[in-house]
Amino acid sequence: MDGIINVYKEKGYTSHDVVAKMRGILRMKKIGHTGTLDPEAEGVLPVCLGKGTKLCDALTDKTKEYRAVLLLGKETDTQDITGRVLTEHPVESSEAMEQAVREAVMSFVGPYLQVPPMYSALKVNGKKLYELARAGKEVERQPRPVEIFKIRIESICLPRVTMTVACSKGTYIRTLCHDIGKKAGCGGCMESLIRTRVDRFVIEESLRLDEIESLRDLEELSRHVLPVDSVFESLPRLSMAAGGEGDKLVHNGNPFRPELTESGDLFFEARVYDSGGCFIGVYEYDEKKKRYQPRKLFLGGAS
């Protein structure tokens, strides 16, 4: 089975737990996830199967969307509700405070430099930050550029703010909550988090592990697995002409000339198929060499 399946990660599981359970359910080893979610977070986790595991890095880079609840007035060492409380301040509900909170939230729309939390899997000098944090050590972390594309405040019922956030890869939503709390002057931490979208994968179409197991038993799971080439459907399609040498070249992952395709078209980038409709991979056109060069190959993948 090759492709991507939209899994709903439930609370209490790590992303690695989901992969381990999927290996048991599908009885296959070549499975990978597309970006970690904290154990207490839930929601969309695209899982790559077979040749689809070559897509893990590409999907990790995609835009993500979350629904988060920010709890104002409390700071913790993990920047979420599970951590040790560092500071606590009462947050009084008033029109002025609500307006200040709105302004603080919306001020983070756009690019900003975010300091990664100590409780994260990022490494400093070969050590994971959360390992250092558990040992009671705190080290300096360099701020990293992230971008908040959109924030929609769904409700403010102080001390809680419910919001939807669309952001770039590498963004920590609990750190965003912490930073908003700082900006509002009262501190804050993340109370809950649901990932609602990763690129084209949305929460409404995600499957829980028990649903995947049931679909497997009913032999209906394959219709929920997106083929590898669907990730590149925005790119133009190029197919090798029947009876030419194009099939042999692409089956071996070699470059090819445009005249070996059915159309002979020139594109900066294209998804390439053999003459039988089998997806080969993504190619780029080299203007100097006048030929298509392989960028990422999925030989034998589903078409």
Disulfide bonds with the S-S distance in Angstrom:
none
